[in-house]
């Protein structure tokens, strides 16, 4: 007797659900896309515990009759395809007929739908893949889908869900992906009874973008218009001064569908090449429109990855449009030196906390960058091709003691050790020093803050607002006095003296982005939520304030930094993110490389 057997339908459905439904955000994507395809003008999303407990999507779309309600939970049942040829001319967001059956296989689902003009609605319940009988119900026209207790019958999947806050962040990111290209639709999102987003129909893409990123950033975005042949490239991109610490605020839409493509990502990097420092990324919102026959959306069940028939032409068109927009913009204000600079502090990492606050590496970094712009060539520079280099006519002096350390490429510190030498990453070590100081102060009397003359009002995206709501106390312990100022806005009253020279709004956005990225990593055992947030914020602040690669240090600053390393002991071996701060090389290593042994 053979050992190969056909899986029961219920088991097969659970396996297939894993390709489509990964977390609450996956459910939201599929349900909201169905609402858009149904012609909805208003979509309301209600969540409990970030979607772990409840996801309810209500729309005013076309609705379904009783026959379609009974059919919609069957696998590969869809109203959007008829023949295989339709796969090459996809104009809807959904088309595979997998979403509702996949959701029904791993959750408790209730669907109520009513067509316009129908006498009543139709309700059906699906629990763990088992479908009940449709029955008449009372409801307004449109469709409501309730999804409760996601993965209740697959504990192995359920235990991989993250905290409600993390899952909520993913849901809000997903809402941005579907709402930004559909500015004609009213979107409302709430979690545990609190409204997080209320985005009415917008008259322009800029207005819709402002609902998600705030009016300040939206107003600074540069318009993009270009394309080639049947491909249209439009959108809004940020000037270099409004960069971010990650690519989380990069949205690319193709025929109003959020997509990811390596070639398009490469076009973005090349367009901004030379305009952004390492580790900074532009915020952008690109809307591409092309003949559906020129692109394959059926690459993956999530429909995010696409395949272009003429990928090189698409790459070239996007790159040209981005470069043209940046070239047409007046970026000079971001490149001119500021009228005045704070004096360079005498020590980088002195023993006292007051001196640590005063030694803002960010100020020195800005001063060095702006000082590179000369109105006239410096007098001490000579053309080495025509002028011989004269030695200084000074009386002979006894040589000074040989230094045991020096800086190379304004990034690394090389020290002589008894049996070799040590190479230290100046940013990583300074980051560790500041992190330990921040933790020590925040656990005690708090980090001394610099009060702002006028509060800085910082608009937040819905995802940032969800993160910020839990961080007010940890922020205060680290010297950032913040208060909610209406929905989706923070008022900043004070910042740590350590980073008082930074742009306040940019600092807040970067801190929230860093915290959102760290939420993806494993939690820290034995830490309360408040303590975990305090440590993560301290890491982010230390990274912002530490000297950077390319910062030239004086001898006294290097000495102070190395002295602090000695005081920290083994903790100084890694930066707060786990990277090594130094590498040791022995004489034996060198002798082997030079074949002396």
Secondary structure, 3 states (H helix, E strand, C coil): CCCCCCCCHHHHHHHHHHHHCCCHHHHHHHHHHHHHHCCCCEEEEEEEHHHCCEEEEEECCCCCCHHHHHHCCCCCCCCCCCCHHHHHCCCCCCCCCCHHHHHHHCCEEEEEEECCCCCCEEEEEEECCEECCCEEECCCCEEEEEEECCCCCCHHHHCCCCCHHHHHHHHHHHHHHHHCCCCCCEEEEEECCEEEEEECCCCCHHHHHHHHHCHHHHHHCEEEEEEECCEEEEEEECCHHHCECCCCCEEEEECCEECECHHHHHHHHHHCCCCCCCCCECCEEEEEECCHHHEECCCCCCCCECEECCHHHHHHHHHHHHHHHHHHCCCHHHCCCCCCCCCCCCCCCCCCHHHHHHCCHHHHHHHHHHCCCCCCCCCCCCCCCCCCCCCCCCCCCCCCCCCCEEEECCCEEEEEECCEEEEEEHHHHHHHHHHHHHHHHHHCCCCCEEEEEEEEEEECCHHHHHHHCCCHHHHHHCCCEEEECCCCEEEEEEEEHHHCCCCHHHHHHHHHHHHHHHCCCCCCCCCCHHHHHHHHHHHHHHHHHCCCCCCCCCHHHHHHHHHHHHHHHHHHHECCCCCECEEEEEHHHHHHHCCCC
